[in-house]
């Protein structure tokens, strides 16, 4: 699944990041192959994942944002066993590790706020179970190049991506994809 995902992202490097039902409906009508779910609760996440999967798309949930789930391994197990989710996003390395063990796609989300954050990312990448690192904010091509010059990992970048100029700069820097809630950037 993960090799197929990488090939799909090379074809369609824009990931629809959805924060509500209307954005989800819009994303399901696009050519985006992957949808990042940034909303929902323990009661609705199964239905959300079902709709994404029935549209032929890859469903990845930001588990930290799902109301009613704790920051524990059992939350990841719940997602794996009770939904059609393909993967998780989290800022928590322990959840990424558990998802990896359960065979889910793993996206470690990191906020690049200073040089300490960059140093921490470099350490986590070498010892982590992330299939992808998602760097926020997205418009940091120099940081993307710096990370890629030191380690071999697929990078997704998102946050504050305003236009196709940002998308192109991110991809040119070496990111495999761009996650964005800006529907003007989603391929129709």
N, C-alpha and C positions, 0 to 999 in steps of 0.2 A: 504493500500500500504506500509506503513512504517514498519509494522510487517513482511510482506512478504520480504521486503528489508533486514531486520536484519537476517532473516533465510537464505536468499541467500548469504549474506556476511559471515555467519558462514560456509557455504559450500565452497564458493570461496572467501577467504579474500583478494585477490589481486584486486585492482581497476586500470584499465588502464587509465593513465593520458596522453592525447594526445595533442601535440602542433602543429601539421600540418596534411595535408591530408594523407601523407604516413603512419604516425603513426596511424591515424584513420583506414585506410585500414587494417593494421596489427592487430589492436585491435579487429576489427570486426570478425577476423578469430580465436580468442582465446576463451577460456572458461570463461574469465572474464565476470561477469554478469553486472558490472557497468562500465561506461566510464565517466571520468572527462574530459570535453571539455575545453581546455586552449587556444583556438585560435578562430578566426572567426570575423565576423562583422555583422552588422545589416541586411545585404543582404544575408549572407550565413548561418546564424545560424539555420534557419528553415530547410534548406536542410540537414545540418549536423545532426540535431536531428531526422529527418525523417529516415536517413540511419541507425542510431543507433537503433531506435525503430523497424525498419523493420528487424533488425538482432536479435530481441528479447532481447535486452539489456536495461538497465536503463540509461537514459541520464541525466547527471548533468553538468550544465555549470558554469564556473567561470565567473560570470556576470561582474566583475571588468575588465576582460581582453577582453571583446567584443567591438571592435571598433564601434563607432557610438552610443553607449548607454551611457547615463549619470548615475551618481550615485544618482538616485532618484527613488521614488516609481513607477513612470510611466514606468521606464525601466523594473522593475519586472513584472508589469502588462502586458507590451508588450510581454515579454517572455511567461507568462502564457496563454495569449490569442492568440498568433500568432505562437507558435511552439509546438512541442510535447515533450518539455523538462519536465522531472519529478521533477527536483530540481535545486537549485542554490547553488553555493559556493560564499562567499564574506567575505572580511575582515570588512565590514561595517555592524554594528548591525542593523541599520535602514532598510537596504535591506533584511536582514534575517527576521526581524519582518514582513515586508510586504509579503514576500514569504510564511511565515508560515500562515499568515492570508488568503492567496490565496490557501492554501492547498498543496503547493509544499514541497518537501523534502528540508531541510535547513542544510547547512554545514557552520559553522562559522570557517573560516581559521584564525589561529593565528601563529605568528612567535615568537618562544621562544628564545629571545636574552639575557634575563637576569632575575633576580628575580622580577623585577618590572613587566615584562610581565607576569610572572607566577601569581603574585598577581592580576593583571588585569583580567586574564583569569578566575580565581576563582570567581571574582565578577560578570563578565559577565554571567557565566554559571548559576548562581543562579537567574538572572533576565532576561535571554535572551530567545529567541524563537528557538534556534538551536536544531535540532534533533541530530546533530553530531557536534563535535569539531574536526577540522583537525589541528593537531600540526605539525609544520615544524620547524626545520628539524626533520626527522623521527627517527633518531637513539638516542632517549632520553628516554630509558625505565624507568629510575628513575623518570622523570617528569610525565610520563604517570601514574605510580603507585601512585605518590603523588596526582595527580588530582583525580584519581579514589577512593582514600581513603577518599576524602572530599566531593565528589558529585557523583550523579548517572546519568551519561551521557555516550553515546557511543562515543568512540574516534577512529578517523581515524588518521593515522600518515603517513607522506610522506616527501619527500625531502631528498636528500643525502642517499637514500637507495640503497646500492651497490650490495648486494648479499643476498642469502637465510639466511645467518647467521643474518643479520640485520632484515629481515622479521620475522624470528623466535623469536628474542629477543623482537621485538615490540609486536608481538601477545602474547608472554608469559607474558609480562608486563601488558596485559589486553586490548590492543586496539582490536577493533572488525575487523579492516581491515587496509591494507597498500595501499596507493596510490603511484604509481610510473610510470614514463615515461620510465623506463628501461625495454625494451621489453624482455630481457632475463629472467625476473622474471614473465612475464605474462604466465599463464598456457595455454598450447596449446591443 
